[in-house]
C-alpha cells in the first residue's frame, strides 16, 4: 500500500459519510495494526481478489450504525439484523467504490459480518494491515486494509 | 407499473421502496439475490427492476442477462457500489437502462427512475 492508495480509501470513506448523512467524517492518521487494535461491536470483512489480494474490514459500534440507519430510513428502532446488514452494506460500498481508483479487476466478495470484539480478524487480510481511524458525529470506527 | 427491487442489503431494499413511494409504482416484491429475483421476475413480469450487482448465489449481471432473455423490454436500473466505468458499460451492453452508483440520495434515485419511466 502506498500513500496514493491510502488516499483513495480516505476519499471513498469521506464521500460515503458525506453523501449518506451530510455530515463530514474526519480521518485520523493511518497506522499499522498492532496488538492493541481491537474490533468494535459489529464488523464486516470483504475479501479482495483479482488485481490485488487480501481484504478489508470496517468495524463500528451500534450507536454509529443506528444513527446511519436513521439517516437512510428515518427515525425508528433498529434491531441486530438491521445493524448487521448496514455494517455489511457500508463495507460493500467502500470496497466497491474503490474500483474507480483500483480498476475493474479489483474484485470484491460479498461481506462476512461478525459481532463482538474479535481477537484475530486478520485471516483474509494480508499484512501489513493499515488502520484508518474514522470519527463521525462524535462516533469512532475504523477501516482496516490488508492488501498484497 | 410494476417494480421489483433486488439488493442483498435489506436496508437498501427498504430505502429504495421508501424513496420511490411517491411514484405510482406497484412493488411486486423484493429479493436479496439473483436466483430469488428470477423466481419473482418470472411470476410477476415487472416493468421496472432495480438490480444490485454484488450478491450471493447469482450476481446482478448474470441475473440481468436472464431477465433480458425472458422480457427484453424490462427497464432495469443497476444500483451498485461498483463505481468503475467498465462495469457500468458492461451493464448497459447487457440491456440495463441506467446505472446508479452507491451510495445514492433519494433525489438521485428519483432522477434515475424517471429516466426509466
Boltz contact constraints between the chains, C-beta under 6 A:
constraints:
  - contact:
      token1: [A, 16]
      token2: [B, 103]
      max_distance: 6.0
  - contact:
      token1: [A, 19]
      token2: [B, 103]
      max_distance: 6.0
  - contact:
      token1: [A, 20]
      token2: [B, 103]
      max_distance: 6.0
  - contact:
      token1: [A, 72]
      token2: [B, 15]
      max_distance: 6.0
  - contact:
      token1: [A, 73]
      token2: [B, 14]
      max_distance: 6.0
  - contact:
      token1: [A, 85]
      token2: [B, 9]
      max_distance: 6.0
  - contact:
      token1: [A, 85]
      token2: [B, 10]
      max_distance: 6.0
  - contact:
      token1: [A, 85]
      token2: [B, 11]
      max_distance: 6.0
  - contact:
      token1: [A, 86]
      token2: [B, 11]
      max_distance: 6.0
  - contact:
      token1: [A, 89]
      token2: [B, 9]
      max_distance: 6.0
  - contact:
      token1: [A, 92]
      token2: [B, 81]
      max_distance: 6.0
  - contact:
      token1: [A, 93]
      token2: [B, 81]
      max_distance: 6.0
  - contact:
      token1: [A, 93]
      token2: [B, 102]
      max_distance: 6.0
  - contact:
      token1: [A, 93]
      token2: [B, 103]
      max_distance: 6.0
  - contact:
      token1: [A, 96]
      token2: [B, 81]
      max_distance: 6.0
  - contact:
      token1: [A, 96]
      token2: [B, 82]
      max_distance: 6.0
  - contact:
      token1: [A, 97]
      token2: [B, 81]
      max_distance: 6.0
  - contact:
      token1: [A, 97]
      token2: [B, 83]
      max_distance: 6.0
  - contact:
      token1: [A, 99]
      token2: [B, 82]
      max_distance: 6.0
  - contact:
      token1: [A, 99]
      token2: [B, 83]
      max_distance: 6.0
  - contact:
      token1: [A, 99]
      token2: [B, 84]
      max_distance: 6.0
  - contact:
      token1: [A, 100]
      token2: [B, 83]
      max_distance: 6.0
  - contact:
      token1: [A, 100]
      token2: [B, 84]
      max_distance: 6.0
  - contact:
      token1: [A, 104]
      token2: [B, 84]
      max_distance: 6.0
  - contact:
      token1: [A, 104]
      token2: [B, 86]
      max_distance: 6.0
  - contact:
      token1: [A, 110]
      token2: [B, 56]
      max_distance: 6.0
